[in-house]
Amino acid sequence: MGSTYSTADTTDASGSSTSNNNNVHNVNGFTPKEANYLSNLRDLLRRQETQQKSSDYSCLTSVWKYSQLLALKELTSSSSSPHDVTNIETQLMQQYPQQIELINNRCLQLDIIVSSNPDTLKAASRLSNALQHIICNNDEGGKNHFLEFVSNMIWRHGRGCNQRHTLDFIWNVCALNATAAELSSGDVIEVCCQTASMLHYMQQNEDAFNLQSMELHEPRVVATEATIIQALTSSLNEYVTKTREHEHNFAGYGVTNNSNSASSNNGGAEGCITKREFSEWQRKIVPDLLYCSVVRMFEVLFFPPELPSHLLSDLPKNTKNSIFQKYSRPFPILESSKEFTTKTTTKGGDLTVVSSPVFGSNARSEGISDSANHAAAAVSTLLSPPILAFTSISTTKFGEKWHRLYAGADGWTFQKLEHAIMGYDGPTLLVIKASSKQNESVTLGAYTAAKWERNKRDFFGVPDCFLFQLVPTLRVLKSLPKMGTRGGHYMYFHSNTNTQNLNPSKKDEFAEGLGFGGTVRTPRLFIDCHLEECRASSKDTSFEEGHLGVTPSDDPFSSTFSPSGGASTSSTLHIESLEVFAVGDRGTIMRGFQAQNHYRDIADSTLRNARTVDKAAFLGDMRNGVIETKAFAHRGQVDGRAHGCLKDDGKANGM
């Protein structure tokens, strides 16, 4: 089995690595100041929630507002009582009206976020009710119990230690009763994805919201969100079904099922999962799903984002130990490669519009009326659900920067694709949107950390790569270790466009195009050199087994049916769009483009040298007939007349 692709660092709210356990003064991973702040927050919430029992998501709103008020109070060293929210707000309003207005606006924005989608409202209500239960009904442990809860939810003690507690909380959020052993897979995925949506919008600026109409400026693309949620749910159900079948088939060979649920002996309800099954699926397919949704949401909720710079001028200068924290964008936006590949520079703040058939646009629709005026385009505030899916696979690989290297709109030729990716020395993500003969839509592709190499009629690359299918069912097929001569077929790129073929009539035995896995004649995932078809198969020796493309069918009328063996192990798809992205942190991407620019400079220099010829030698070759031409044909004719010998009949020889 391949390695897990999650490398999300365990960080505190400030983004620094967890090292709190080394400080003897820390309580549950918090500094004394943070512990005092959280204790006051708990007391304030308990007083308000017990005085007025609430419904829907009001507890979530209270935490969001009170955490910011207390953070501002700590920052300004206000003398107001930490146990009276009205007193705190009144006193701060007198001294810092703009800051209080911002906090109130953020609360209105949360209302807009939650009401923008009925599923978000449902998830927010569930989270709020579970949080209210933690705050109001846990008197045994007092403040330490609350501190421990927050510490576990934001992973202050480390990933391996706290992930179980996060999953326990999610289970309580989704469970209809405390003793539920199984939950609906769709409910668990829905809560995670909607929590990620709330996280995304809670960190947006004010220009993402219309406070007068109480709406988002850009309506959410609900259909795309539903597609990705369904892809994750299908992936979870598929994994659980296979696991239960395996446990059932090997029940007599010492394999036991310790889930202690109705799923034992393959008897679990379809579409229902146990906590153990979800944990195993998440660890294998989307290791960072909880981190990029629930964990980071609770970080922002309890340690709110810092105030805008224009509101910090009249506040105390020493903000080093502020409760307010600076967060990076939770999910990246698409960017163009022109920032690194063009010689000219653009004005600061200009946006190069990137529109993707899979990931959406990086600009607001109202800002793209004039394609020549990129400066008028504003950055989109929408969350791209497909990017959320990739971030849940690995925040390290996909959680920072995405620069598009190639798209079909750049030129639908293999030469254009080749020019776009060659020389770039960094991780890349290949994304294909395709369709079957039955018009079934599929999104699939591959990730690789190795650079592409031209016309190498063999496989290359490193084990840090995987194949994936995003839609209709998320699948991540990791690379397998090379065993002797078996495996290691990670990347393949072959084109005859730049190779000399001394015998053009001889058919090339190698597949022309790019691919991953398989053999040089039939790669497992393959794009032909015409960029028209994509072939995908279910197994080889270099990647984990699993279907890519259309799921094989036993139906003889299906396009994936093989007369010889029932369901086929491969499928052929028509490519609708093809994109390649440079992914990683900014430093990695910058080094990758620097290598590509150097590569292109060398190629241009070589081409210029090839075009520079010795004129004297060129003319000599023409005279000697090495280069066929009629430019000097008259020389032979004149030479024949001048040196011909006259015969007796008066005619010259050679004439």
C-alpha positions in Angstrom: 0.0 0.0 0.0 1.3 3.5 -0.9 2.1 6.1 1.7 -0.4 8.5 3.1 -0.4 11.8 1.4 -1.3 14.0 4.4 1.5 16.1 5.7 -0.5 18.9 7.3 1.6 20.3 10.1 0.0 20.6 13.5 -0.2 24.3 14.1 -1.7 26.6 16.6 -4.0 29.4 15.8 -1.1 31.7 14.9 0.2 29.2 12.3 3.3 28.3 14.3 4.3 24.8 15.0 3.0 23.3 18.2 5.6 23.5 20.9 3.4 24.4 23.8 3.9 21.1 25.6 7.5 22.2 26.4 6.2 25.1 28.5 5.4 24.1 32.0 3.1 27.1 32.4 0.8 26.0 29.6 -2.6 24.5 30.2 -3.9 22.0 27.6 -1.4 23.5 25.1 -2.4 27.1 25.7 -0.4 30.0 27.1 -1.6 31.5 30.4 -3.1 34.5 28.4 -4.9 32.2 26.0 -6.2 30.0 28.9 -7.5 33.0 30.8 -9.2 34.3 27.6 -10.9 30.9 26.9 -12.0 30.6 30.6 -13.6 34.1 30.4 -15.2 33.1 27.0 -16.7 30.0 28.5 -18.1 31.9 31.5 -19.6 34.5 29.2 -21.2 31.9 27.0 -22.5 29.9 29.9 -24.2 33.0 31.4 -25.8 34.0 28.1 -26.8 30.5 27.0 -28.4 29.6 30.3 -30.2 32.9 30.5 -31.8 32.4 27.1 -32.1 28.9 25.6 -31.6 29.3 21.9 -32.2 27.3 18.8 -30.8 27.0 15.3 -27.2 28.3 15.2 -27.3 31.0 17.8 -24.7 29.4 20.0 -22.3 29.5 17.0 -23.1 33.2 16.5 -22.5 33.9 20.2 -19.1 32.2 20.1 -18.2 34.2 17.0 -19.2 37.5 18.5 -18.0 37.1 22.1 -14.6 35.7 21.0 -14.0 38.9 19.0 -15.2 41.2 21.8 -13.0 39.5 24.4 -10.0 39.5 21.9 -10.5 43.3 21.4 -10.8 43.7 25.2 -7.6 41.9 25.7 -5.9 43.9 23.0 -7.0 47.2 24.4 -6.6 46.3 28.1 -10.2 47.4 28.7 -11.2 47.4 32.4 -14.8 46.2 31.7 -16.0 43.1 33.4 -15.3 39.9 31.4 -18.6 38.4 32.6 -21.0 41.0 31.2 -21.2 41.1 27.4 -23.3 44.3 27.3 -20.8 46.1 29.5 -17.9 45.0 27.3 -19.6 46.1 24.1 -20.8 49.4 25.5 -17.4 50.4 26.8 -15.5 49.3 23.7 -18.1 51.1 21.5 -17.2 54.4 23.2 -13.5 54.0 22.5 -13.4 51.9 19.4 -16.7 52.3 17.4 -15.2 51.3 14.1 -13.8 48.0 15.5 -17.2 47.2 17.1 -19.0 48.0 13.9 -16.7 45.5 12.1 -17.4 42.8 14.7 -21.2 43.4 14.3 -20.8 43.2 10.5 -18.9 39.9 10.8 -21.9 38.5 12.8 -24.2 39.7 10.0 -21.9 38.1 7.5 -22.2 34.8 9.3 -26.0 35.0 9.0 -25.6 35.5 5.3 -23.2 32.5 5.0 -25.5 30.2 6.9 -28.6 31.3 5.0 -26.9 31.0 1.6 -27.6 27.3 1.4 -30.2 25.1 3.3 -27.6 22.4 3.8 -25.2 25.0 5.4 -28.0 26.0 7.7 -28.6 22.4 8.7 -24.9 21.8 9.4 -24.5 25.1 11.4 -27.5 24.2 13.5 -26.0 20.8 14.3 -22.6 22.2 15.2 -24.3 24.9 17.3 -26.4 22.4 19.3 -23.4 20.2 20.0 -21.3 23.2 21.0 -24.0 24.4 23.3 -24.2 21.1 25.0 -20.4 21.2 25.6 -20.6 24.7 27.0 -23.7 24.4 29.2 -23.9 20.8 30.3 -20.4 19.9 31.3 -20.1 21.1 34.9 -18.0 18.2 36.2 -14.7 19.2 34.7 -15.4 23.0 34.8 -13.1 25.3 32.9 -10.5 22.6 32.4 -12.9 20.5 30.5 -13.7 23.3 28.1 -10.0 24.1 27.6 -9.4 20.4 26.9 -12.2 20.4 24.4 -11.0 23.4 22.5 -7.4 22.1 22.6 -8.5 18.8 21.1 -10.6 20.4 18.4 -7.7 22.6 17.1 -5.1 19.9 17.6 -2.9 21.7 20.1 -1.5 18.3 21.3 -0.7 17.0 17.8 -2.5 15.4 15.0 -2.3 11.7 16.1 -3.4 12.6 19.6 -6.4 14.8 18.7 -7.9 13.5 15.5 -9.8 10.9 17.4 -11.4 13.6 19.5 -12.4 15.6 16.4 -14.1 12.5 15.0 -15.9 11.9 18.2 -17.3 15.4 18.1 -18.4 15.1 14.5 -20.1 11.8 15.4 -22.0 13.5 18.2 -22.9 16.3 15.8 -24.5 13.9 13.2 -25.9 11.3 15.6 -29.6 11.4 16.3 -29.0 9.7 19.7 -25.9 9.2 21.8 -25.8 5.5 21.3 -25.8 5.5 17.5 -23.2 3.0 16.2 -23.8 3.8 12.6 -24.4 7.1 10.8 -25.4 8.1 7.3 -22.3 8.5 5.2 -23.9 11.5 3.4 -24.6 13.3 6.7 -21.0 13.0 7.9 -19.6 14.2 4.5 -22.2 17.0 4.4 -21.2 18.4 7.8 -17.5 18.4 6.9 -18.0 20.1 3.5 -20.5 22.7 4.8 -18.1 23.4 7.7 -15.4 24.0 5.2 -17.7 26.4 3.3 -18.3 28.4 6.5 -14.6 28.5 7.1 -14.0 29.9 3.6 -16.5 32.7 3.8 -15.8 33.6 7.4 -12.3 34.7 6.2 -13.5 36.8 3.3 -13.4 40.5 3.2 -16.5 42.7 3.5 -16.8 43.0 -0.3 -18.0 39.4 -0.5 -21.2 40.3 1.2 -24.2 42.6 0.5 -25.3 43.6 4.0 -28.3 45.5 2.6 -29.9 42.6 0.8 -28.3 40.1 3.2 -26.9 38.0 0.3 -23.5 37.0 -1.0 -22.3 39.2 -3.9 -21.6 36.0 -5.8 -24.3 33.3 -5.5 -22.8 29.9 -4.5 -22.7 27.2 -7.2 -24.8 24.7 -5.4 -24.8 22.2 -8.2 -21.0 21.9 -8.2 -21.0 21.7 -4.4 -23.5 18.8 -4.5 -21.4 17.0 -7.2 -18.3 17.0 -5.0 -20.2 16.1 -1.9 -21.7 13.2 -3.8 -18.3 12.2 -5.1 -16.9 12.0 -1.6 -19.9 10.1 -0.3 -19.7 7.6 -3.1 -16.0 7.1 -2.4 -16.8 6.4 1.3 -19.6 4.0 0.5 -17.4 2.2 -2.1 -14.6 1.8 0.5 -17.0 0.5 3.2 -18.7 -2.0 0.8 -15.3 -3.4 -0.3 -14.1 -3.6 3.3 -17.2 -5.4 4.5 -17.0 -7.8 1.6 -13.4 -8.6 2.5 -14.2 -9.1 6.1 -17.1 -11.3 5.2 -15.1 -13.4 2.8 -12.3 -14.0 5.2 -14.4 -14.4 8.3 -13.4 -18.0 8.5 -9.6 -17.3 8.2 -9.1 -15.5 11.5 -10.1 -12.0 10.2 -12.4 -10.4 12.8 -14.5 -7.4 12.6 -14.1 -5.3 15.8 -16.5 -2.5 14.8 -19.1 -3.8 17.3 -21.9 -2.7 15.1 -24.7 -4.1 12.9 -22.2 -4.1 10.0 -20.6 -7.3 11.3 -20.7 -10.2 8.9 -21.6 -7.8 6.1 -24.9 -7.0 7.7 -24.6 -3.2 8.0 -27.2 -1.0 6.4 -26.3 0.3 2.9 -25.2 3.9 3.1 -24.5 3.7 6.8 -21.0 3.7 8.3 -19.2 3.1 11.6 -16.7 5.5 13.1 -13.9 3.0 12.5 -14.9 2.7 8.8 -15.0 6.5 8.3 -11.6 6.9 10.1 -9.9 4.2 7.9 -11.4 5.7 4.7 -10.4 9.2 5.6 -6.9 8.1 6.5 -6.4 6.4 3.1 -8.2 8.8 0.7 -8.6 12.3 2.3 -6.3 12.5 5.2 -6.7 16.2 5.6 -10.5 16.4 5.4 -11.1 17.0 9.1 -8.1 19.4 9.2 -9.2 21.7 6.4 -12.8 21.8 7.6 -13.6 21.3 11.3 -10.2 21.9 12.8 -9.5 25.1 11.0 -13.1 26.3 11.4 -12.7 26.0 15.2 -9.4 27.8 15.1 -11.1 30.8 13.4 -14.1 30.6 15.7 -12.2 30.7 19.0 -9.2 32.7 17.8 -10.8 35.2 15.3 -9.0 36.7 12.3 -7.0 39.9 12.9 -8.5 43.2 12.3 -7.9 45.0 8.9 -4.8 47.3 8.9 -6.8 50.5 8.8 -8.4 49.7 12.1 -5.2 49.0 13.9 -3.8 52.5 13.8 -5.6 53.7 17.0 -5.0 50.4 18.9 -2.0 49.6 21.2 1.1 49.0 19.1 2.1 45.8 20.9 0.0 43.1 19.2 2.5 40.3 19.4 0.5 38.3 21.8 -2.9 39.2 20.5 -5.8 36.7 20.6 -6.6 37.9 17.1 -4.6 35.8 14.6 -3.4 36.1 11.1 -4.6 33.3 8.9 -3.6 32.3 5.3 -6.3 31.7 2.8 -7.9 28.3 3.6 -8.4 27.3 0.0 -6.3 28.6 -2.9 -7.5 30.4 -6.0 -6.4 29.8 -9.5 -3.5 31.9 -10.9 -1.9 32.4 -14.2 1.7 31.4 -15.1 2.2 34.7 -16.9 3.5 36.2 -13.6 6.6 34.1 -14.0 6.9 33.4 -17.7 6.5 36.9 -19.2 9.3 39.5 -19.4 6.9 42.4 -18.8 5.4 43.2 -15.4 1.8 44.1 -14.7 0.5 46.7 -12.4 0.2 45.7 -8.7 -3.2 44.3 -8.0 -4.0 43.3 -11.6 -5.7 40.0 -12.0 -5.1 37.7 -15.0 -8.3 35.9 -15.5 -8.2 32.1 -15.3 -11.4 30.2 -16.1 -11.4 26.5 -15.7 -14.1 24.0 -16.8 -13.4 22.0 -13.6 -12.4 24.5 -11.0 -14.4 27.6 -12.1 -13.1 31.1 -12.5 -10.7 33.1 -10.3 -12.6 36.4 -11.2 -16.1 37.6 -10.6 -18.4 37.4 -13.5 -19.2 41.1 -13.6 -15.5 41.9 -13.9 -14.8 39.9 -17.1 -16.9 42.0 -19.6 -13.8 43.3 -21.4 -11.2 40.5 -21.9 -8.5 43.1 -22.7 -9.0 44.9 -19.5 -7.8 42.5 -16.8 -7.4 45.2 -14.3 -11.2 45.6 -14.1 -11.5 42.0 -13.0 -12.0 41.4 -9.2 -10.9 38.2 -7.5 -13.7 35.8 -7.0 -14.9 35.1 -3.4 -16.5 31.8 -4.3 -15.2 28.5 -2.9 -14.2 26.0 -5.6 -15.5 22.6 -4.3 -13.1 20.6 -6.5 -10.2 22.6 -4.9 -11.7 21.7 -1.5 -11.6 18.0 -2.5 -7.9 18.2 -3.5 -7.0 20.2 -0.3 -8.6 17.4 1.7 -6.2 14.9 0.0 -3.2 17.0 1.1 -3.0 20.5 2.4 0.7 20.5 1.8 0.5 19.6 -1.9 -2.7 21.5 -2.8 -3.4 24.0 -0.1 -1.3 27.0 -1.1 -0.7 28.0 -4.8 -2.2 26.9 -8.1 -0.7 28.3 -11.3 -2.0 27.0 -14.6 0.6 25.9 -17.0 -1.6 24.8 -19.8 -5.2 24.8 -20.9 -6.9 23.7 -24.2 -7.6 27.4 -24.9 -3.9 28.0 -25.2 -3.8 25.8 -28.3 -5.3 22.3 -28.7 -2.1 20.7 -30.0 0.4 18.3 -28.4 3.2 20.8 -29.3 1.5 23.5 -27.2 1.1 21.2 -24.3 4.7 20.1 -24.6 6.0 23.7 -24.7 3.9 24.6 -21.6 5.1 21.8 -19.3 8.7 21.1 -20.5 11.4 22.6 -18.3 9.1 23.3 -15.3 10.9 21.7 -12.4 8.2 21.2 -9.7 5.0 19.3 -8.8 2.2 19.4 -11.4 -1.4 18.3 -11.5 -2.9 17.0 -14.7 -6.7 17.3 -14.9 -8.8 15.8 -17.6 -12.6 16.3 -18.0 -13.9 13.7 -20.4 -17.1 11.9 -21.4 -18.0 8.3 -22.5 -20.0 7.2 -25.5 -23.1 7.3 -23.2 -22.2 11.0 -22.3 -21.2 10.0 -18.8 -19.0 12.8 -17.4 -15.7 11.9 -15.7 -13.0 14.0 -14.2 -9.7 12.3 -13.7 -5.9 12.8 -13.9 -2.6 12.5 -12.1 -0.3 14.3 -9.7 3.5 14.1 -9.9 6.3 15.7 -8.1 8.8 15.0 -10.9 9.5 17.2 -13.9 8.5 16.2 -17.4 11.1 14.9 -19.8 10.8 15.1 -23.6 10.9 12.2 -26.0 12.2 9.7 -23.5 11.0 6.4 -24.8 10.8 4.9 -21.4 9.2 5.6 -18.0 10.7 8.2 -15.6 9.6 10.0 -12.5 9.6 9.4 -8.7 7.2 7.5 -6.4 5.7 10.8 -5.1 2.8 10.6 -7.5 -0.7 9.2 -7.8 -3.6 8.8 -10.1 -7.1 10.1 -9.2 -10.7 10.3 -10.3 -12.6 13.3 -8.9 -16.0 12.8 -10.5 -18.3 10.8 -10.2 -16.6 9.0 -7.4 -13.4 10.2 -5.7 -10.6 7.7 -6.0 -6.9 8.2 -5.1 -4.6 5.5 -6.4 -1.2 5.8 -4.8 2.1 4.7 -6.4 3.5 1.2 -5.5 7.1 0.6 -4.5 9.4 -0.7 -7.2 10.2 -4.4 -6.7 13.2 -5.3 -8.9 12.2 -4.8 -12.5 8.5 -4.8 -11.5 6.8 -1.4 -11.2 8.4 2.0 -11.2 6.5 3.0 -14.4 5.4 6.3 -13.1 5.5 8.8 -16.0 5.7 8.5 -19.8 6.1 11.1 -22.5 6.7 10.3 -26.2 6.2 12.4 -29.3 7.6 11.9 -32.8 7.3 15.6 -33.6 10.9 16.4 -32.5 12.7 13.1 -33.2 14.4 12.2 -36.4 13.0 9.1 -38.0 15.3 7.7 -40.6 12.6 5.4 -41.8 9.3 7.2 -41.8 7.5 4.1 -43.2 8.4 2.1 -40.1 5.6 2.3 -37.5 6.7 3.4 -34.1 6.1 0.7 -31.6 5.8 3.1 -28.7 2.5 4.9 -27.8 2.6 8.5 -28.9 1.4 10.8 -26.1 1.8 11.1 -22.4 0.7 8.7 -19.7 1.2 7.1 -16.3 1.7 3.4 -15.3 1.3 0.4 -17.6 3.7 -0.2 -20.4 5.3 1.9 -23.2 2.7 0.4 -25.6 -0.3 0.7 -23.3 0.1 3.1 -20.4 -2.5 2.7 -17.7 -3.7 6.4 -18.0 -2.9 7.6 -21.5 -3.6 10.8 -23.5 -2.9 10.4 -27.3 -0.8 12.9 -29.2 -3.9 14.4 -30.8 -5.4 15.3 -27.4 -8.6 13.7 -28.5 -8.9 10.4 -26.5 -8.0 9.3 -23.0 -7.6 5.6 -22.2 -7.7 4.4 -18.6 -7.5 0.9 -17.1 -8.0 -0.5 -13.6 -4.7 -2.1 -12.8 -1.0 -2.3 -13.4 2.2 -2.9 -11.4 3.0 0.8 -10.6 -0.2 2.1 -9.0 -2.9 0.7 -6.7 -5.7 -1.2 -8.3 -8.9 0.8 -8.9 -11.1 1.9 -11.7 -10.5 5.2 -13.6 -13.0 6.6 -16.0 -16.3 4.9 -16.5 -17.0 2.1 -14.0 -16.9 -1.3 -15.8 -20.3 -2.9 -16.4 -21.5 -6.4 -17.0 -24.2 -5.1 -19.3 -23.4 -6.3 -22.8 -24.8 -3.0 -24.2 -22.4 -0.9 -22.2 -19.3 0.7 -23.6 -17.2 -0.9 -20.9 -18.3 -4.5 -21.6 -15.8 -6.9 -22.9 -17.2 -9.9 -24.8 -14.4 -12.2 -23.7 -14.5 -11.4 -20.0 -17.6 -9.5 -19.0 -16.7 -6.2 -17.4 -13.8 -4.6 -19.1 -10.7 -3.4 -17.2 -10.3 -0.3 -19.4 -12.4 2.5 -20.9 -11.8 5.0 -23.7 -13.1 8.5 -23.1 -13.4 11.6 -25.3 -11.4 14.5 -23.9 -13.5 17.7 -23.4 -10.9 19.8 -21.5 -7.3 19.3 -20.4 -5.4 21.4 -17.9 -2.0 21.2 -16.2 -1.4 23.2 -12.9 1.8 23.9 -11.0 1.0 23.3 -7.4 2.8 23.8 -4.1 4.1 26.7 -1.9 5.2 29.9 -3.5 8.9 29.1 -3.1 8.5 25.7 -4.9 6.6 27.3 -7.7 9.0 30.1 -8.2 12.0 27.7 -8.4 10.0 25.6 -10.9 9.4 28.6 -13.2 13.0 29.8 -12.9 14.1 26.4 -14.1 11.7 26.6 -17.0 12.8 30.0 -18.0 16.4 28.8 -17.9 15.4 25.8 -20.0 13.7 27.9 -22.6 16.7 30.3 -22.8 19.0 27.4 -23.6 16.5 26.1 -26.2 16.2 29.5 -27.8 20.0 29.9 -27.9 20.4 26.5 -29.5 17.8 27.4 -32.1 19.6 30.7 -33.0 22.9 28.9 -33.3 21.3 26.3 -35.6 20.0 29.1 -37.8 23.4 30.9 -38.1 25.3 29.2 -40.9 28.7 29.8 -42.7 27.7 31.7 -45.9 30.8 30.7 -47.7 30.3 27.0 -46.9 26.7 27.3 -47.8 27.5 28.7 -51.3 30.2 26.1 -51.7 27.7 23.3 -51.0 25.4 24.8 -53.5 28.1 24.9 -56.2 29.2 21.4 -55.5 25.6 20.1 -55.7 25.4 19.1 -52.0 22.3 21.4 -51.8 20.2 20.9 -54.9 19.6 24.2 -56.7 19.5 25.7 -60.3 21.2 28.9 -59.2 24.6 27.7 -60.8 23.2 25.6 -63.7 24.3 28.2 -66.2 28.0 27.7 -65.2 27.9 24.2 -66.7 26.3 25.4 -69.8 28.8 28.2 -70.3 31.7 25.9 -69.4 30.5 23.5 -72.1 30.5 26.1 -74.8 33.8 27.7 -73.8 35.8 24.5 -73.6 34.1 22.3 -76.2 36.2 20.9 -79.1 35.1 21.5 -82.6 34.6 18.5 -84.7 35.3 18.2 -88.4 31.7 19.0 -89.2 32.1 22.3 -87.3 30.1 21.3 -84.2 31.5 21.6 -80.8 31.7 18.5 -78.5 29.3 18.8 -75.6 26.9 21.2 -77.4 
